[in-house]
């Protein structure tokens, strides 16, 4: 069964940086779109960034020019480089992947806290 595992979350000061990673393992025929979502307490889960197989990307306006999403198709991994972090970026960040066969999958989430 396909599994997604996020890593790299933690506590940083405003203006700092973090790099999140997502690794897919298990039976994988092909990963199509991959994306990072986040959810803050009391809020709905929102799309942060999306990346397609060919490398085309989409970003939420709130993170554009600060975050960069990338993927390594050979390794079935995805990263989110987060720079100039703000307190409002505080949330649990989730990896999501859509596959050629079967339903999309979610990782367990990794906590990102931006605070002084």
N, C-alpha and C positions, 0 to 999 in steps of 0.2 A: 504494500500500500504506500502511496506517495505521502511523504511528510515534509513539512516546511518548518524550518527552525531559524528564528531571528536571534541576533546577537549584537552587542555593541552599545546597548543603552547604558545610561548612567546619569550622574549628576554633574552638571557643568554650570559655570557662571554665565550671565548674559554676555554675548559677544564671542563665546567660545565655540568649539566645534566638536562634532561627534561623527563617527562613521558607522552606520548600521549595515549589517550583512544578513542575507537570507540564503540558506542553502536547502536545496530540494534533494531528497533521496528516496529510494524505493523504486518501484516499477514505473518508469517514465518513458512514454513513447515520444512525446514532444510537448514542450512548453510553449504556449502561445504568449498572450499578453501577461506581463507581470506588473505588479503595482504595490505601492506602499500606501496604506491607510493609517489614520490615527484617530484616537478617541480620547477626549478629555472628559473628566467627571461631569455628568449632567448634560453632555452633548452627544449628538449623533456621530457615528463613525463617518469620517470624511476622507475623500480621496486626496492624497498628497501629491503623488506623482505616478505616472504610468509609462511603461516602456514596452514597445512591440518588438517582435523578433528581429526585424531589420534595423532596430535602433531608434526609430522615431519615438519621440517623447511628448508627454503633456504634463504640465505642472499646475497646481493650484496657484492662483494669483498671490496668495499670502506667502508662498515660499519661492516663487520664481526669482532667479538671480541669487538666491542664497543656498538652495539645495540642488544637488545634481544626482540623478538616477542613472545607473549603468547596469549592464548585465554581461555575463560571460556564458554564452550558450553552450560551450563545450563542457563547462564545469557545472552547469545548472545552478548558478549563483547570481545574486543580484545585490547591489549595494546602494546606499543612500548617503552621500556626503552632505553633511549638514553644517553650514558655516553661519557666522553671525547670528547665533541662536538668541531667541527672545523668550521671555517668560511665557508668552502665549503659545510657544511651541511645545510646552509641557503636555504630554499625553502618552498613552500606550500606543506604540507603533506596531502595525501588523503587516506582515507580508501576505500577499495574495497572488495566486497563479492560476491561470486558465490553461487547461490541457487539451490536446487533440481528442482524447478519449476520457470520458468520465467528468464528474463535476469539478468545479473550481475548489481550491483548497486554501485554508487559512493557517497561518502559523499561530503560535501561542501568544505572541506579543512580547515586546520588550519596552520597559519603562524609560522614558526620557524626561528628566526633570531639569529645568533651567531656572536657577535661583541663586541669589547672592547668599 
